[in-house]
Every structure is written in C-alpha cells, then in structure tokens.
C-alpha cells in the first residue's frame, strides 16, 4: 500500500503495453516529469494533476454548495475536503476488488496531497501565482535563483502557472516554515510540519475505517506518542533531497519508534526488484519500437498491473462520478 502511494509520483508513462502473444494492456500515467511539455497541454494535465495531485476542493463545501469566485475556486485544493473524503469512501467500499489495497495506496497519496498542495489548482491559471517568498521569517535570497533555474523568463511571462510550479518543491518539504503571496494577493503562512502531521492523523483515521470496512465509523486518529514521533521526524530531517529523509524513516520503522513493531523494509532501486521489471519481461531489445514483452500468466496478478488497475479505477471514479456531483467537470 505504501509502495502504491509513492508510485503515484513515479508512474510517468502511459500508453499500450504489447505482449508477444498479442495481448494488450493500457497503463495509466499518474504523474508528469518536471517541466515535461505535457504539463502545458490542458487535457493530459487535467487527467493527471486533477485526480492524483490537486483534487478540487469545492471551497471545502459539501455537495450542492458552491464557493464564491467562480469555477476556479471550485478547482483549488482544500485539505480533507468533502470531495476527497468521497474518494476515500470509494476506496473503502471497493476494497474487495483484486486491486482494492492498491487503490487505498493511491488514494492515500491523493488524500495527503490535499494538505501539502492546499491553495493551488491542478490547472494553468493565475490563481497559482507565487511571489514574495520568505523562509523561516526572512526573505529567501535563493528563491528567485531557483525559479530562474527551472523556469525561463519567457515561460513565466507567456504561460499561466500550473499547480505549485512557481513554489517549486516548497509545499512538499516537511520541515519548511515559509510564507508567500498567492494569486489573490493574500499572504499565506505555512508551517509544513504542522500541516503534514494533520494529514498523517487524517490518514490514520482513513486506515482505521478501511480495516473496519466502514467508511463512516467514528474512529480515533494518531495516538499522542506516535503523533509526537512523526512531528519530530518531519521537523528534524532537514535534508532537501528526499532520499536521506526516506532512509531515516526506514530506520525509525526498524527501531519501532511508532510502537507498531519493528520491521526491516527494503530499499527499492531500479532493476529486477521493481514492480515493473517483475511484471514485464522484454521480448525485444530496449531500443526496438514498439517494444514487445513476453507474456506470463503471472502478469495478471502482478503488483504493477494492480497498481495501474487501481489508478484507472480511481481516475474513472473521480472524473466521471465524484467531481460531477460537486458541479465540477475536470476533463
């Protein structure tokens, strides 16, 4: 389940997988590479960013109500909104499907992102403008240099910002305390660690409901001790690069800092141990197009296929069912 949650950020390729027996399988991209040209094409962006990373929050209002400010206000992500709660509910009630647990992993990523990505929309729009960035209460002298590195001046002048692109990775860094002026001209103060702890608490409740098979059950969140340990890690691990932080989290699990038992988790790298390479055996050289894979009956039950089955089920449910109930047509 945790692997699925991470894989939402890593599955950047879509299209048809072809097998040597004539079988075909359609995989689903759940992310784009940084500055991929696809990011600036409206339909592919909405099919990726809206259902998987920037769930429209409908102003935090329930079905049947609409926020002031027009349609764009419906699209702005809000933490734990009724919209994303409906996505969690859909994952709970569909848990008996072969991809049920994998879908929970996908939704866990989406759910947590509503806290990290709050205030931004998964479409290209002026509402996503970011300016006057401060870090730890001081002007950030490196921010403009970082922005220039990733965005050419002409791109910033001619294209409306997508998601939190202009904020770079700041919304996703757990230890960061920062502020900025948003596209509405409002000053936004962010303590990412506090925000992420709230997200972890909400995830705990969602997991308890999933285990109870009851989407509406009243449950407790994180125990105080566990909540404190999680916050210590969020605030104490200040490496900008994700891998050193990831390794420290693995050590924390190994050392049973969360009181759920010690477990040695593997460090997955590229190669034969990845889900994709376990599921697909190339029958053609890597440079052949279209690439053909050797079919095996094991593919039907592979982790990789079930992740993509879950991602497609989540996207269909979100775009075709849940969002329209809130008056939101995203694609």
N, C-alpha and C positions, 0 to 999 in steps of 0.2 A: 504494500500500500504506500509506504513512504517512497519507494523507488518510483512509483507512478507519479506521485506528487512532484518529484524533481524532474521526471522525464517530460512533463508538460513544457518545461523551459528548453528541453533538448531536442524534441522531435520537430525539426525544421524542414523536413522533406515530405511532400505529399506525392500523389500520383499512383499509378498502377504497378504492382509487383507481378512479374510474369514468371511462371514456372515451366519446367521442361515437359510437363505432361499436358500443357495447355491451360492449366488453372490460372486464374487471375485473382488478385486481392487488392482492394483500394485502401491505402493507408491515409492517415489524416495528419497534416501538419498542425501542431498546436502552438508554434512559435515561429518567428522570423529571425534571421541573423541580424546583428546590429547593422543598421544602415542598408539593409537589403532593399533594392529598388522596389520590391513588392510592398514594402511598408507604405509606399506612397500611392498605391493603387487601391481605390476605395473598397471594392468588393473583397479581395483577398484579406485586406486589413481587418475589415469588419468580421469576417469569418474566423479570424484568429484572435484578434485583440478583444473583441466584444465578449465572446463566450468563455474565453480562457484567462484573460488577464485584467480586463477593465469592465466588469459586469455593470451595466447601467443600474443606477441606484434608485431611480424614480423619486429623487429628493428624499429618500428614506421613508416614503409614504406607502401605504398599503394599496392593494389592487383597487381600482376605481377612483383613486385620487391622483391629482397631478400637481407638480410643483409650479410655482410662478417662474416666468422667464423663458418660456418656450420649450421646444423639443430638446434642445441641447442640455437643458437642466435635467431632463429625464435620463440622459446618457452618462452623466457624471457619476463616477463610482462613489458609493457611500458604504461605510463599514457595517457589515452584518445587516444589510437592508432586507426588507421582506422579499425582494426579488431573489437574492442569493440564498435566503432561508428556504425558499421554494425549491432551489436547486439541491440543497442538502436533503430536503424531504424526498425529492425524486430519487436520489441515490439510495436512501434508506429503504424505500418501498420496492426498489428493483434489485435488492441485494441477492435474490435467489437466481439471477441470471448468471451464466458462466463468468461474465466479466464484472460481477457485482462488486467485489472487493477492489478491483482495479478502478472502477468508477468512483468509489469513495476516495481513492487516492487522487484522482483527477480533480474531484470537487474540493478536496482539502486544499489543494493549491489555489483553486479559484476563490475559495472562501477566505483564505488568509490574504490573498491579494487585495480583497476589498478593504482591508485595513491599510496595507502598505501603499496602495495606489489611490487612496481616497482623495477626492478633489480633482482627479484627472479623468478624461474620457478617452475611449479607445477609437476615436476618430480624429481626423485632422481638423482642428478648429482653434480659433484664437483663445478659447477658454483655457487652453493648455499652456499659455504663455507663462514663463517663469523669469523673474528679474529680481534684482537687489537681494541676492542670496547672502545670508550670513550663517556662519558655522560657529557653534559654541558662543553665541552672542557677539561675534566680531565679523567684520567684513571678510569675506573669503577671497583672498588675493589670487588664488589659483583657479577659481571657478571659471572666469572668462577664458583663461588659457585652455582649460579642459574643454569648454564648449567649442572653442575655435578648432581644437584638435579633431572633434567629431563632426562638427557642422561647418561647412564652408559658409562664408558670409552671404553669398548669393542664395544658398539654400534657405537660410534663415529669413532672407528678405522676401523670397518668392513663394515659399511653402508654409502653410499653416502647421503648427506643431502637432505631433501625434503623441497621445499618451503623455508619459512623463519624460519624453525625449529631451526636452530642454533642461530638465533637472538631472540629467544623466542617471547615475545609479543611486543618487542621494536617498530617494524614498525606500530603497531596498537595503540600505546599510543598517543593521540592527543597532549599532552603538551610537548613531549620529544624533546630535541635537542641533537643529538648524531652523532657519526661517527663510521665507521668500515672499515676494508679492505675486499674487496669482493673476490670471487673465481678467478677473473682475476688478483688479486694483486693491484687493484686500490683503492685509498682512496675515500670513499663515505661520503659526509657530508649531514646530514638530519635534517631539521627543520620541524618536523611533522605538526605543526600547520599551517605553510605556505602552505605545501603540501595539507593538508586537506581543507583549505579554497579554494584553486584552484579546488579541487574535488567538493566542495559544489557549486561553481559557475557553473561548467560544468553540475552538476545535475539540477540546476535551469534552464539552457538552455534546457536541455532534457525535463524537465517537461513542459516548455512553448510550445515546439514543439508538445508534446503529446496532450496538451489541444487544440492546433490549428489544430491537425490532419494533420500536415505537417512536415515530417521528415527532410526537407531541408530548412525550413524557417529561415531567419536571425532574431535572437532574442537577447535581452539583457540578461545578467546574473544577479547576485545579485545586488540590489541597494546598494550604498556605506554604508548607515547606517546599513543595515542588515548584510552586509559583516563584518563590524566592530564589531557588537554584536556577531556574530558567532566566530570571531577570539578571542574575549575576553574570551568566554567560553572555546574554545579549549586551550588557554594558561593558563587560571586562574584555571581550575579544574584539580588539580594535584594528585588526588587520583589514586593509581594504580589499585584498584578494580573498576570494571565498574559500579556497582550499585549506589554508591554515585554520580558519574558523571551523570548517567541516571536520577536520581531524580532531580538533579539541572536543567537539560534540561527541564524536565516536568514543573518545577517551572517557567522557563523562558517563556515557551509557555503560561502558566496560566497568567503570568504577562504581556503578549503581548510585549515582548522585540523585536519581529521581525516585528511588525507593521501589522500583518495579522489578528488580532483579538484574544481575549483571549479564551482559551478553557481548560477545566479540563479533562486531559487524564487519563484513568485508569492505575493502576499499575497491570499488569497481572502477576499472580503467577500460580503455579501448582494447578491443581484441576478442578472443574467443569466449570470455566470460560475460560479455554484454548480452542483453536480451536479444538484440537484433542479430548478432552473429550466431547465437544459439538457435535462432528460428530459421535463418536463411543460409543456405549453402550454395554459393555461386557455382553455376554450371558453365559460365562463360568467363573469359578474362575480365579484369576490372575495367579495362578501357573499352570494352565492347558496348555498343548501344543498339537496341535496348538490352540491358543486362537481363540474363535469364538465370533463375535459381533452381536448384534440384528440389523437387517436391518430396516431402515426407509427411506421413500421417501425423507425426508429432507436431507439425506446424499448427494444426487446428487447436491444440491446447497450449500453445506456447505463450509465455508471458508477453512477448512482443505483440502478437496478434490480439491478445485480450486487452492490452493497453489501448491499441487502436480501435478495437470494438467499443471499449468504454468511452474513448474520446468522441467517437462518432455518435454514440448514443447521447452523450452529454450535449454535444452541439445541436443535434436534432431537437432534443427536449427544450433546450434554451431558446434557440432561434424560432422554432415553429410553434411552441406551446407556451412556455413561461413568459417570455417577453411580450408577446402579443396580448396576454391577459392584462398587462400593465399599459397597453396602448403604445408599445414600443415595437416598431418594425425595423430590425437592425440589418437585414440582408435579404 
